[in-house]
Amino acid sequence: MSKDDKTPAPADGALWTDLRRLTAARIGLPRSGASLSTAPLLAFQLAHAQARDAVHAELDAPRLASDLAPLGLPVLTVSSAAADKSTYLMRPDLGRRLTPESEHTLAAAGQASPYDVVFVVSDGLSARAVQSHAAPVFSATLKILRRDGWRPAPLVIVERGRVAIGDAVASALCATCVVVLIGERPGLSAPDSMGAYLTCKPGTLTSDADRNCVSNIRPDGIGYADAAYKIAHLLTAMRRFGISGVSLKDASDRLQIGSN
Amino acid sequence: MYAATVGARRYVFADLKTLLAKATPARSGDALAGLIADSGEERVAAQFALADLPLTTFLNEAVVPYEDDEVTRLIIDSHDKAAFTAVSHLTVGALRDFLLSDHATSSVLTTLAPGLTPEMAAAVSKISRLQDLMVMAAKCTVVTRFRDTIGLPGRLSVRLQPNHPTDDARGIAASILDGLLLGAGDAVIGINPATDSPDRAHALLSMLDEIRARLDIPTQTCVLAHVTTTLDLIGKGSPVDLTFQSIAGTQGANKSFGIDLALLKEAHDATLSLRRGTIGDNVMYFETGQGSALSANAHHGVDQQTLEARAYAVARAFRPLLVNSVVGFIGPEYLYDGKQITRAGLEDHFCGKILGLPMGVDVCYTNHAEADQDDADALLALLTGSGVNFVMGVPGADDIMLGYQSTSFHDALAMRDLLHRKPAPEFETWLARHGLLDVQDRIRPRVMPSQFRALLPAEGT
């Protein structure tokens, strides 16, 4: 193979090194003929394999429950109506519903006066994300909320849940606000990203426009302390204004800017 | 009511949309909607019944009511009866036989296109194998022009897609240079912006126009913002070559996208009035994808592939430069795996082409779909063999803004070499002028031309 057959040309090597600082995009990849050279080909395969593994990894619910136990709240584990991963991927409607046994478990933990907030963890599309990030984010968030006198419900782990299953959990437990921590759709550069979806007064008519979201929670994205801070601030704003969703967003952003 | 008998068993289908849905090769979105055939035998029974259906049925029975839906009204009211005459006596099965026959030449199919409705095209696709879809589509030639000529036989164009998660101008410029060196961008240089901010879209349009003008590239640029954003920018004097919009096959689904036909007409007229095209005036860029109507809960009990074909009726009304089916983007709830994505990609390409549209396909998949690069390679090769007008070019196939895998600059290059396709002729001349072709006219960049280097925005801009 001649040297001319590959790019970037040796003279451009430094240029591409500089350009790659401007973007995470896979630019200036070495080429063999028209095709990718072996090294960038395998680098892509590795990133895809990691993203796929993240999607298909099963949640270790007992381990997560024991990670959450030190936070001082009871931990309940329930599951959605999607019985396995493949059903979960194909039937978003089942991922939004609780099984009858799960409803029963949660109803038994309800109390006469409503809880201020319930925290729900679900594997979603990346079990790895919540397995790693849920406990530290909860821990930091609860610290802030307890200081402010919030009364949280038991923590709820939902296997194979979609975001909207938080509405069903909140109804069953009788909670005013719900925070769902869930594994996000893995990209090639971020297989373990967690999202937090917050809803005030969730119910059967709640739509996605009624939720606030903190996404890309992971050490290389939005860090744990930062995420906890944003979640606590959004909850505080929800309690004050009695709403969540698109209309709340601006106010909470201003709040954060003010506190910075 | 429609029926077919298989052995001793009689299968009955209540209406046309049920017949179409039950005849559709299996896919997860139709299962999710509860429309899928209950058994393999029922599916083939429906295909038998569909094959025997006279084409005139589609002019008399709408799958979405005429009174309720402006897309149905567009399809019926704009139907070209003179063009239809050539096939008006045929059934769906006989139309498939005709389209595959040697009588159906490129020029015959061009004349026929306005006589076919989306539902007729969808019906033929449901009783066709992948090979049939390829053979029929490959006979269609749909040529469009703005600053270059897209869709000529033996050509394969590429949309250069230089997305960046924060719309960083320098990061985008770096991806554009990489793509241009590898011969991408003759379909369009098009950015999906990270937000729908008008200021941001204006800044990106200005940057794209400057790069295009300074390098004198015979191509067009686009920021894929919502049509209302682009309309405002046209009013404020931004350099808009093409107006982009996602479209779907029902009025309700289009409403969920924030559009209707009147708005698209307004945008088409406004974009035409700029007269920025040098060799043609195809100024619209549409994107579609199976499952969007169900996702918007506006599918009227119609299967997702028939509705996708109806989106092409919307596109057809505005003489687009480019129509792109983003086939695997929607996720496994609608197209579960590589097999379903592959079939959908070839169905969409066939239906669009036979209806007279300049079809491209974004061969893509998400990480939660059962698909990988092997599936993408296969579909890309099948589409190139089918004469697809254009495909995507994303650095290393990894779109870092949209979080999915599409086709890369290298993928397009490999297909051009393997299946002997050239870029758009004006663009090919431009590549040669910049020394990016080797002695055998293959795209083989060596060093970055100095004019390219000069385009990189300085640090801090």
HADDOCK unambig.tbl for C-alpha pairs under 7 A between the chains (distance, minus, plus):
assign (segid A and resid 4 and name CA) (segid B and resid 446 and name CA) 6.60 0.50 0.50
assign (segid A and resid 7 and name CA) (segid B and resid 446 and name CA) 6.46 0.50 0.50
assign (segid A and resid 9 and name CA) (segid B and resid 446 and name CA) 5.63 0.50 0.50
assign (segid A and resid 9 and name CA) (segid B and resid 447 and name CA) 5.57 0.50 0.50
assign (segid A and resid 12 and name CA) (segid B and resid 447 and name CA) 6.38 0.50 0.50
assign (segid A and resid 19 and name CA) (segid B and resid 174 and name CA) 6.06 0.50 0.50
assign (segid A and resid 22 and name CA) (segid B and resid 170 and name CA) 6.25 0.50 0.50
assign (segid A and resid 22 and name CA) (segid B and resid 171 and name CA) 4.62 0.50 0.50
assign (segid A and resid 23 and name CA) (segid B and resid 171 and name CA) 4.71 0.50 0.50
assign (segid A and resid 25 and name CA) (segid B and resid 395 and name CA) 6.07 0.50 0.50
assign (segid A and resid 25 and name CA) (segid B and resid 400 and name CA) 6.18 0.50 0.50
assign (segid A and resid 26 and name CA) (segid B and resid 395 and name CA) 5.13 0.50 0.50
assign (segid A and resid 26 and name CA) (segid B and resid 396 and name CA) 4.91 0.50 0.50
assign (segid A and resid 27 and name CA) (segid B and resid 175 and name CA) 6.23 0.50 0.50
assign (segid A and resid 27 and name CA) (segid B and resid 178 and name CA) 6.15 0.50 0.50
assign (segid A and resid 27 and name CA) (segid B and resid 395 and name CA) 5.48 0.50 0.50
assign (segid A and resid 27 and name CA) (segid B and resid 396 and name CA) 6.75 0.50 0.50
assign (segid A and resid 28 and name CA) (segid B and resid 178 and name CA) 6.18 0.50 0.50
assign (segid A and resid 34 and name CA) (segid B and resid 410 and name CA) 5.97 0.50 0.50
assign (segid A and resid 34 and name CA) (segid B and resid 413 and name CA) 5.61 0.50 0.50
assign (segid A and resid 34 and name CA) (segid B and resid 414 and name CA) 5.12 0.50 0.50
assign (segid A and resid 35 and name CA) (segid B and resid 410 and name CA) 5.53 0.50 0.50
assign (segid A and resid 35 and name CA) (segid B and resid 414 and name CA) 6.03 0.50 0.50
assign (segid A and resid 36 and name CA) (segid B and resid 410 and name CA) 6.59 0.50 0.50
assign (segid A and resid 51 and name CA) (segid B and resid 367 and name CA) 6.32 0.50 0.50
assign (segid A and resid 52 and name CA) (segid B and resid 367 and name CA) 5.92 0.50 0.50
assign (segid A and resid 52 and name CA) (segid B and resid 368 and name CA) 6.89 0.50 0.50
assign (segid A and resid 55 and name CA) (segid B and resid 368 and name CA) 6.14 0.50 0.50
assign (segid A and resid 89 and name CA) (segid B and resid 332 and name CA) 6.43 0.50 0.50
assign (segid A and resid 89 and name CA) (segid B and resid 333 and name CA) 6.33 0.50 0.50
assign (segid A and resid 90 and name CA) (segid B and resid 28 and name CA) 6.66 0.50 0.50
assign (segid A and resid 90 and name CA) (segid B and resid 332 and name CA) 5.99 0.50 0.50
assign (segid A and resid 90 and name CA) (segid B and resid 333 and name CA) 4.32 0.50 0.50
assign (segid A and resid 91 and name CA) (segid B and resid 32 and name CA) 6.63 0.50 0.50
assign (segid A and resid 91 and name CA) (segid B and resid 333 and name CA) 6.40 0.50 0.50
assign (segid A and resid 186 and name CA) (segid B and resid 367 and name CA) 6.48 0.50 0.50
assign (segid A and resid 187 and name CA) (segid B and resid 367 and name CA) 6.93 0.50 0.50
assign (segid A and resid 187 and name CA) (segid B and resid 403 and name CA) 4.95 0.50 0.50
assign (segid A and resid 187 and name CA) (segid B and resid 404 and name CA) 6.62 0.50 0.50
